[in-house]
Amino acid sequence: MYFDGAAHQEGTGAGVIFLTPQQDLLPYSFSLSHNCSNNVVEYQALILGLEAATELKWKSTKTHNL
């Protein structure tokens, strides 16, 4: 998982990219509803990435159990 966040006058956002074992890239982007510092946005990107990874794992496990 790679992640990054940015804060500027127009707003804040975060991006996450997952690299699958098959070398596929799964990009995600998020707009944050509150203004905060670059450091806070970086932590938010990490948290959102971990939450997305958890959700992807759940979906992957559910699909494999069918």
MARVEXSE-426130 format. One record per atom (N, C-alpha, C, CB): x, y, z. Coordinates in steps of 0.02 Angstrom, whole numbers, padded with zeros to 5 digits, always signed. Glycine has a CB too. Layout:
REM MARVEXSE-426130
XYZ...
REM end
This chain:
REM MARVEXSE-426130
+00043-00058+00000+00000+00000+00000+00045+00061+00000-00048+00000+00061+00030+00107-00044+00063+00172-00046+00009+00225-00033+00099+00185-00116+00025+00277+00003-00025+00328+00018+00008+00396+00021-00060+00313+00085-00034+00447+00010-00010+00516+00015-00070+00561+00028+00027+00538-00051-00058+00617+00058-00111+00666+00071-00085+00735+00056-00136+00661+00143-00131+00781+00043-00112+00850+00029-00164+00897+00056-00103+00861-00047-00141+00953+00082-00185+01006+00106-00164+01071+00074-00182+01012+00184-00213+01108+00048-00200+01174+00019-00263+01216+00026-00178+01167-00056-00262+01276-00001-00317+01323+00009-00383+01297-00019-00300+01390-00023-00381+01257-00072-00442+01233-00103-00472+01172-00067-00429+01215-00175-00436+01143-00020-00462+01086+00017-00408+01034+00033-00517+01053-00022-00430+00977+00055-00384+00923+00073-00405+00859+00038-00383+00912+00149-00357+00816+00026-00372+00753-00007-00318+00702+00009-00377+00762-00082-00335+00639-00006-00290+00584+00007-00294+00535-00051-00306+00550+00074-00240+00501-00063-00238+00450-00114-00205+00387-00087-00201+00475-00176-00229+00330-00110-00202+00266-00089-00197+00222-00151-00247+00232-00034-00141+00186-00156-00133+00138-00211-00113+00071-00180-00080+00163-00263-00151+00020-00199-00134-00048-00178-00101-00084-00236-00197-00086-00153-00050-00122-00221-00017-00165-00270-00035-00237-00252+00061-00153-00271-00070-00270-00297-00092-00338-00284-00035-00388-00295-00152-00357-00328-00042-00449-00270+00009-00500-00283+00020-00513-00358-00010-00565-00248-00031-00498-00399-00026-00507-00472+00002-00444-00506-00095-00523-00501+00027-00397-00466+00056-00334-00490+00005-00286-00520+00110-00350-00541-00059-00294-00504-00110-00247-00525-00110-00188-00477-00180-00280-00528-00126-00128-00503-00132-00068-00462-00205-00053-00450-00096-00008-00495-00223-00040-00387-00291-00021-00369-00288+00048-00337-00323-00073-00320-00302+00102-00376-00298+00170-00349-00364+00192-00317-00278+00219-00403-00359+00229-00263-00417+00259-00230-00399+00331-00213-00437+00219-00165-00449+00375-00216-00438+00444-00195-00496+00466-00151-00431+00491-00256-00482+00511-00106-00531+00534-00056-00526+00609-00049-00520+00499+00012-00583+00642-00044-00586+00712-00025-00606+00715+00048-00637+00752-00070-00570+00755+00086-00585+00761+00157-00629+00823+00168-00521+00766+00199-00677+00817+00212-00726+00870+00222-00702+00926+00268-00789+00841+00249-00645+00917+00300-00621+00969+00346-00550+00991+00327-00622+00943+00419-00535+01053+00340-00468+01078+00327-00422+01060+00385-00469+01156+00316-00362+01039+00369-00314+01020+00421-00244+01026+00391-00328+00949+00448-00194+01014+00432-00125+01020+00410-00105+00961+00366-00078+01024+00471-00049+00968+00331-00023+00914+00289-00010+00851+00330+00041+00935+00254+00015+00859+00391+00029+00801+00433-00035+00763+00450+00064+00822+00498-00087+00798+00466-00151+00766+00483-00179+00731+00421-00202+00817+00510-00173+00762+00363-00197+00732+00301-00158+00668+00286-00192+00782+00242-00093+00668+00299-00053+00607+00289-00078+00550+00333+00022+00621+00303-00092+00565+00396-00119+00513+00441-00188+00491+00418-00121+00540+00513-00228+00537+00394-00294+00518+00369-00288+00472+00308-00335+00582+00350-00239+00485+00265-00227+00442+00207-00209+00372+00230-00171+00471+00162-00167+00366+00280-00149+00301+00307-00210+00265+00335-00095+00309+00362-00249+00301+00375-00309+00270+00406-00358+00248+00352-00343+00320+00454-00371+00291+00302-00417+00272+00248-00390+00213+00209-00428+00332+00201-00325+00210+00198-00295+00154+00163-00303+00089+00202-00222+00167+00150-00292+00092+00267-00300+00032+00309-00373+00009+00310-00275+00045+00380-00419+00057+00314-00490+00039+00313-00509+00008+00246-00534+00101+00326-00484+00035+00191-00497+00008+00125-00467-00062+00118-00470+00054+00069-00406-00071+00145-00374-00137+00142-00414-00189+00180-00302-00133+00170-00441-00169+00237-00483-00214+00276-00545-00232+00237-00502-00181+00343-00576-00184+00205-00636-00196+00165-00619-00241+00105-00667-00130+00141-00564-00229+00073-00543-00270+00016-00530-00342+00038-00481-00241-00018-00499-00350+00095-00486-00417+00121-00552-00452+00136-00443-00414+00185-00600-00418+00164-00665-00447+00179-00700-00469+00115-00709-00397+00219-00699-00425+00065-00730-00442+00001-00695-00501-00032-00732-00382-00046-00629-00502-00029-00590-00556-00059-00606-00622-00024-00515-00541-00055-00608-00622+00042-00623-00682+00080-00694-00706+00065-00614-00670+00155-00741-00660+00062-00811-00677+00049-00817-00708-00021-00856-00615+00055-00782-00680-00070-00785-00705-00139-00755-00776-00143-00747-00658-00186-00701-00788-00107-00667-00853-00110-00707-00907-00074-00598-00848-00079-00751-00888-00029-00790-00938+00008-00854-00958-00028-00807-00911+00076-00869-00929-00085-00930-00947-00121-00928-01015-00151-00945-00897-00175
REM end
